[in-house]
Amino acid sequence: MAKVLMKGNEAFAEAAMRAGCRFFSGYPITPQTEILEYMSWRMKEFGGEFVQTESEVAGINMVFGAAATGARALTTSSGPGFSLKQEGISYLCGSDLPAVIANVMRIGSALGNVFQGQGDYWQMTRGGGHGDYRTIVLAPASVQENADMAYEAFDLAEKYTHPVIVASDAAIGQMVEAVELPEYKEHDIDKYDWVIRGRKPGEKKRVLENTYYAMGADNYKEYLLDKYRTIEETEQRWESVQTEDAELVLVAYGISSRVSKEAVKMARGEGIKLGLIRPKTLWPFPKKAFDALGEDVVGFLSVEMSILGQMVDDIKLATLNKYPVECYNEFANVPDSEIIVQKAKEMLSKYEGGVKYEL
């Protein structure tokens, strides 16, 4: 299939509809508003429903209702708008409903600003609402992956009857690149026995209820633990770049990973054995990628666009805190490949020779 030039947000919207998404509800907020604009005219050509809601809260709760009917439903937001959706995401998890939420990340707490950021990592990977839950979080690093992950997210959501978050950022959402769009897929809205679409005479009544009440506390606990164990075991995804002989490994996702790839290339040109692990899933975090590393590794450098450094915590957990883990964190700006190489040199000067932390 021929490639077309598209903005990341528009490619995401088109791929979602080609995946069978037939309901969208959301509210405009930069830098994700192009998704709404594109959906506003394109969705009707697919025979679906587009609703520009009065608030972010309404957007996520309308998705809850649409998902309960078996529709492939989507909402998107950014920053403070994504925060307002957290209660609804918790309800989706508590009711075992599949839905897709896109978070086109921007910088800062409160209103922040419209520049690219990755400061929502904890919120997305730990469960930003109330209760014990986590959501699958996909992290595209290009316009192509933004489309591919939009397409795949609906299948994952239905596989586990669970919400899936696609975590892009302002840079990925706004950039224009060549993209090969996926094939059109028809979705059978009635293929599941839990959908609430009325009932014919003699059919069992369908009632949507909180799975905690439906199963009882002990059964619900085991059900959730089994679900999350299965997701962690089967859905870890990542890309490894020149890690076979690496002495220091960068860990970066999204737009930060693209700069990190360039840093690996620059470092290798100087004879520095730098590698990269790029998580494609932020949860489940790709711990298996770290298990496969060679014995030459002396440390890890997390490259991320957050003031505090957030993914660095998961790197420490994945490596059982046996290695030094440092963080190069930018705010408002995309990380600089030359600074990455410099920080890599500084780490290697401290730890080269196989110095490791003991448990």
C-alpha positions, 0 to 999 in steps of 0.5 A: 500500500502506498504511503501518505504524508499525515500529521501524527494526530490525524494518522492516529484518528484515521487508523482508529476508525479503520480498526472499527472505532465507531464512537468518539467523544472528547473535548478540544485541548492542545496538542491533541485537538487535531484528532477531534477535528479529523474525527468530526468530519471523517467519522460520519463517512464510516457510519459512526458517531462523533460527539464534542462533549461539554467536558473531559468528564463527559467524554470519558463517561460517554465512552463508558456507555458506548463500550458497554454496548460493544462499540469500539469507543475512543476518547483523547486528551492531554495534560489537565484533560487527561487528569479529569478522565481518571475516575472514568478510567477507574470505572472502565477497569472496575466494570471490565470494559474495553476502551481506548484513551489517547494521551498526547502528552504536554509539559507541566502540572496544572495548566502546564504548556503545550510543548512535548513532555513525558511527565504523565508516566507515573499517572498512566502506568500506576493507575491515575484514579482510585482503586487497584488497577493498571492499564496497558500503555502503548508508547509510539515513537513515530507517526507510523507507530502512532497509527499502528498502535491506534489500530492494535489498541482496540484488539488489546482492549477487547482481548483483556476487556480492559482500557488501553492508553496510547501515550504519544506527545506533542512532538509525535502528534504534531509532526508530519511523516510518511505513513502506511495506513492499515486495512479497513476492519469491520467490528461485530458489535454483537460478538460478545455476550456481555454487551448491553443492547437490549434483549430478545424474548427468552434471552438472558437479561444483561446487566452491567455491574462492578466486577467486585460485586459480581464475583465477591472479594476473594474471587475478584482478587484472584481474577484481577491478579491472574489478568495482570499476570497474564498481561505482564507475561505476554504483552511486554514489547520493546526494541533493542538497539546495539545492546549485544556488546553495550557497556552502557544502555540508554532507556527511552521511549517516544520522541526521546528514543529517536534522539537516543538512537542518534546518540547511540550512532554518535557514540559508536562512531567514537568507539563508545559501546552505547546501546538502547532499550526502547519500551513500546509498552510502558505497562507492562514495562519490558523487564525481559529486555533487561534480562537479555543483556550481556555481562558487559553492561555497567549501568543505565541512563534513562532519557526522558522529558520529565523534571523528576525522572519517572521511568527511572524507577521502573528501570531500577525495578527491572534490574533489581537495583543491581546497577547504577541508574541515572537520569537525563531529564529535559523539560519543554525541550526534546533531549539533545543527542550530544548531551546524551553522549556526554552524560554516557561518557561521564557515567562510564568514567565512574562505573566502567570496569563492572562496578555494580550495586549489591542487593 
